[in-house]
Amino acid sequence: MYETIKYEVEQGICRIILNRPDVLNSFNAKMNKEVTDAFKQAGKDPDVRVIVLTGEGRAFSAGEDLANVQGDDFSYGDTLRKRYNPMIKQIASTEKPVIAAINGVAAGAGASAALACDFRIATRKASIIMAFVNIGLVPDSGAMYYLPRLVGMSKAIEMAYLGDKVTADEAHRIGLVNAVADEDHFEEEVNRLATRLAHSATKAIGLIKRALYHNMEVGLEDALEYEAYCQEIAGNTEDHKEGVDAFFNKRKPEFKGR
Ligand code: T3D
C-alpha cells in the first residue's frame, strides 16, 4: 500500500520503516506524505500501542532528497509548509509513544524527524548531523524547536552552526539520544523498550505527551490546570482502574491501552 515506506504492526508495535536505501532514505514528497499518513493510521489503530520509526539499510535518513531542490521553481518555504511541517506535527501530536530507532546516519530533516520522536535509541555506528548549514540552509522541520530543548542552547548552536557529525556516543553523553547499543544488540534494545511501552498505560502516556509539550509553553497556573484536565481523563480509563486493583492485590497490572 505504501511505496516509500514499510508499515508493519505486530504485538502492539507499529514499525514505520523509511525505505529509499539507495539515497540513504532521503525524503521526496511521496515519503513525507506516506510517513504522515502512516503516523495518522497508527495513531487511530487501537492495536498499536507504540510506534518505532527507523530506516532500511545503512542510514536512518539523510534529510531532503537533494536531487529535488534544483530548479528555479522550487520553493523551500512551500516545501516545508506542505511536506515537512505536517509530518512533524503529525509525529508530535500522535498520542502514543514514538521511538526513533536510529540505525545509521540521521542528517538534515532526517535528524529533525528523529528529534520529534519521544525516545531515540541509536546504534553505535549512527550519527546525527545538523547538515543544513553545510549546504547554506538553516535547520528546519522542528530542529530549532527540539534541539535547544533537548541539549541546551550552547550545544544546539555548536551543532547548528558547524554542521559536524555527532557520534552516537557523543549524542548519548549530551542527552540527545536515550541509549546507544552495539549493532548486534540494537534491535534487541529497541524491541525491549517497544515491548515495555506496548504493555504500558497507552492513554496515560498519550496524555503525558500532550501535557509535557503544552506545559512547556505556559505559566504555572495554566500548567496546573492542564494537569488536572488530563488527570480527569486518565482517571477514567480502564487502565487506571486496573492499575489500582493490581496495586491492592499485589500483582502486575495488565494494561489494555484503554
Ligand atoms: O524546503 C526545504 O527546506 C527542503 C528541506 C530541507 C531539509 C534538509 O534535509 S536539508 C539537508 C539535506 N541533507 C543533506 O545535506 C545531507 C546530504 N548527505 C550527506 O551529507 C551525506 O550523504 C551523509 C553524511 C548523510 C552520509 O555520508 P556517506 O559518506 O555515508 O554517504 P554518501 O556517499 O555521501 O551517500 C551515499 C549515497 O546517497 C550517494 O549516492 P551515490 O553516489 O551512491 O549514487 C549520495 O549522493 C546519496 N545521498 C546522500 N544523501 C542524499 C543523497 N541523495 C540525495 N539526497 C540526499 N540528501
Boltz pocket constraint, residues with backbone or C-beta under 6 A from the ligand:
constraints:
  - pocket:
      binder: B
      contacts: [[A, 21], [A, 22], [A, 23], [A, 24], [A, 26], [A, 61], [A, 62], [A, 63], [A, 64], [A, 65], [A, 66], [A, 67], [A, 75], [A, 76], [A, 77], [A, 78], [A, 79], [A, 80], [A, 105], [A, 107], [A, 108], [A, 109], [A, 110], [A, 129], [A, 131], [A, 132], [A, 135], [A, 137], [A, 140]]
      max_distance: 6.0
